[in-house]
């Protein structure tokens, strides 16, 4: 199966998205490294599971076409620069445009899945778009916008790394206090894992818990995306 780059027209201009597969659509929300090889591999994984994966370039306003890795200090420094310059509200606008594109081109249902920055954006997608289901892995800064949870009307699953260097215990406690009883939200904790434990090849990758999280994700998506 071969992926392709497509152009999506949003309110603020056109941007690239990487697309692969057929079936219910899933918007893949990038980490701070752009639409890189890891994100494309996630698209391939989802396509192999019977989904149409679309990964929009959410950094296009800053610098289009970013593809960094987590292997060098220079790339980490650039990734954090991009993260600091990124406007999450503009990102949600682009996600909504990608959802609209997927629906306009045949998708009956559209979900979202995101990692790191994308994990936060998956939460924001659940709060501020008409996505049918969303999944976030180790989202950063969710605790700062928990008031937005009152607008969640479709299922959301969040995977939380207990030892996350970017989401301290007090932030995790705030997330649980606000979302544990929300009827649309499911939280899964991985007490011994650090940030990005599901990024294959990453420093904190854990094959066992990554498999557990991915199995839960696929069951969740199968239930809510038809």
C-alpha positions in Angstrom: 0.0 0.0 0.0 1.4 3.4 -1.0 0.7 6.7 0.6 0.4 10.0 -1.1 0.6 13.7 -0.3 -2.6 15.6 -0.9 -3.5 19.3 -0.6 -6.3 20.4 1.8 -7.9 23.8 1.6 -8.5 25.4 5.0 -9.8 28.8 6.0 -6.3 30.2 6.2 -4.9 28.6 3.1 -3.9 25.2 1.6 -1.7 22.7 3.4 -0.3 19.2 2.8 -1.5 16.0 4.4 -0.2 12.5 4.0 -2.9 10.0 3.1 -3.0 6.2 3.0 -5.7 3.6 3.0 -9.4 3.3 2.6 -12.3 3.0 5.0 -13.4 5.2 7.9 -11.1 8.1 8.2 -8.7 8.8 11.0 -6.8 12.1 11.3 -3.3 11.4 12.6 -2.0 14.3 14.7 1.7 14.8 14.7 4.3 15.0 17.4 6.6 18.0 17.5 8.7 16.5 14.8 6.3 17.1 11.9 4.8 14.7 9.4 7.9 12.5 9.7 8.6 8.8 9.1 7.1 7.9 12.4 3.8 9.6 11.6 3.8 8.0 8.2 4.4 4.6 9.8 1.4 5.2 12.0 -0.7 6.0 8.9 0.5 2.7 7.4 -0.5 0.8 10.6 -4.0 2.3 10.5 -4.3 1.7 6.8 -3.5 -1.9 7.4 -6.3 -2.1 10.0 -8.8 -0.9 7.4 -8.8 2.9 7.9 -8.1 5.8 5.7 -5.4 7.8 7.6 -4.7 11.4 6.9 -1.8 13.2 8.6 -2.0 17.0 8.1 1.1 19.2 8.3 0.1 21.4 11.3 3.4 23.4 11.2 2.8 24.7 7.7 2.2 28.3 8.9 5.7 28.2 10.5 7.6 26.1 8.0 5.9 23.6 5.7 7.2 20.1 5.2 9.0 19.7 8.5 10.3 16.1 9.0 12.6 15.8 12.0 13.7 12.8 14.1 14.3 12.4 17.8 17.9 11.3 17.2 19.9 14.5 17.5 20.1 17.4 19.9 19.8 19.9 16.9 16.5 18.3 15.8 15.2 18.3 19.4 16.1 22.0 19.6 14.3 22.8 16.3 11.3 20.7 17.4 10.9 22.7 20.6 11.2 25.9 18.7 8.4 24.8 16.4 6.3 23.8 19.4 6.8 27.2 21.1 5.8 29.0 17.9 2.8 26.7 17.2 -0.7 28.1 17.7 -3.0 25.3 19.0 -6.2 27.1 18.0 -4.9 27.4 14.4 -4.0 23.7 14.5 -7.6 22.9 15.5 -8.8 24.9 12.6 -6.6 22.8 10.3 -7.8 19.6 11.9 -11.4 20.6 11.4 -10.6 21.4 7.8 -9.1 17.9 7.4 -12.1 16.3 9.0 -14.4 18.3 6.6 -12.2 17.2 3.6 -12.5 13.5 4.7 -16.2 13.8 5.0 -16.5 15.6 1.6 -14.5 12.8 -0.1 -16.5 9.9 1.1 -15.8 9.2 4.8 -19.0 8.3 6.7 -17.2 8.6 10.1 -14.0 10.4 11.0 -11.8 9.9 14.1 -8.6 11.3 15.3 -5.4 9.9 17.0 -2.5 12.0 18.2 0.8 11.7 20.1 2.6 14.2 22.4 1.5 17.6 20.9 -0.9 15.5 18.9 -2.2 13.9 22.1 -3.2 17.4 23.3 -4.7 18.2 19.9 -6.7 15.0 20.1 -8.2 16.3 23.3 -8.9 19.6 21.6 -10.4 17.8 18.6 -12.8 16.1 21.0 -13.7 19.5 22.5 -13.9 21.6 19.4 -14.7 19.6 16.3 -17.3 17.1 15.1 -15.0 14.1 15.1 -16.8 10.9 15.9 -14.1 9.6 18.2 -10.6 10.7 19.4 -7.6 9.1 21.0 -4.7 10.9 22.6 -1.3 9.4 23.7 0.6 11.2 26.4 -0.9 14.6 25.6 1.0 17.6 26.9 -0.7 20.5 28.7 -4.2 19.0 28.7 -4.5 20.2 32.3 -4.5 23.8 31.2 -7.7 23.5 29.2 -9.8 21.1 31.3 -12.7 23.6 31.2 -13.1 22.8 27.6 -14.2 19.3 28.5 -17.7 20.4 29.0 -18.1 20.6 25.2 -17.0 17.0 24.6 -19.9 15.1 23.0 -18.2 12.2 21.3 -16.0 9.4 22.7 -12.4 10.3 23.8 -9.7 7.9 25.0 -6.5 9.2 26.6 -3.4 7.2 27.4 -1.4 8.7 30.3 2.2 7.8 31.1 2.7 7.8 34.8 6.3 8.9 34.7 5.8 11.4 31.9 8.6 14.0 32.1 6.3 16.6 30.5 3.1 15.8 32.4 4.0 15.9 36.2 1.9 14.0 38.8 -0.1 17.0 39.8 -1.1 17.6 36.2 -2.1 13.9 35.9 -4.2 14.3 39.1 -5.9 17.3 37.6 -6.8 15.4 34.5 -8.2 12.5 36.4 -10.2 14.8 38.7 -11.8 16.6 35.8 -12.3 13.7 33.4 -12.7 10.4 35.4 -16.5 10.9 35.6 -17.0 12.4 32.2 -19.4 10.0 30.3 -17.6 10.3 27.0 -14.0 10.0 28.3 -11.9 6.9 29.0 -8.5 7.2 30.7 -5.8 4.5 30.7 -2.8 4.9 33.0 0.6 3.3 32.4 2.3 3.9 35.8 5.8 2.9 34.9 6.1 4.5 31.5 7.7 7.8 30.4 6.6 10.1 27.6 6.4 8.6 24.1 6.4 5.0 25.3 4.6 4.0 22.2 7.1 5.7 19.8 8.8 2.6 18.3 12.6 3.2 18.3 12.3 6.1 20.8 14.3 6.3 24.0 11.3 5.4 26.2 9.7 2.9 23.9 8.1 0.0 25.8 6.9 -2.8 23.5 4.5 -4.4 26.0 2.7 -1.2 27.1 2.7 0.1 23.5 1.0 -3.1 22.4 -1.5 -2.7 25.2 -2.3 0.9 24.3 -2.5 0.2 20.6 -4.9 -2.8 21.2 -7.1 -0.6 23.4 -7.0 2.1 20.7 -8.0 -0.3 17.9 -10.9 -1.7 19.9 -12.1 1.8 20.7 -11.9 2.9 17.0 -13.6 -0.3 15.9 -16.5 0.4 18.3 -17.0 4.1 17.3 -16.0 4.3 13.6 -18.1 2.5 11.1 
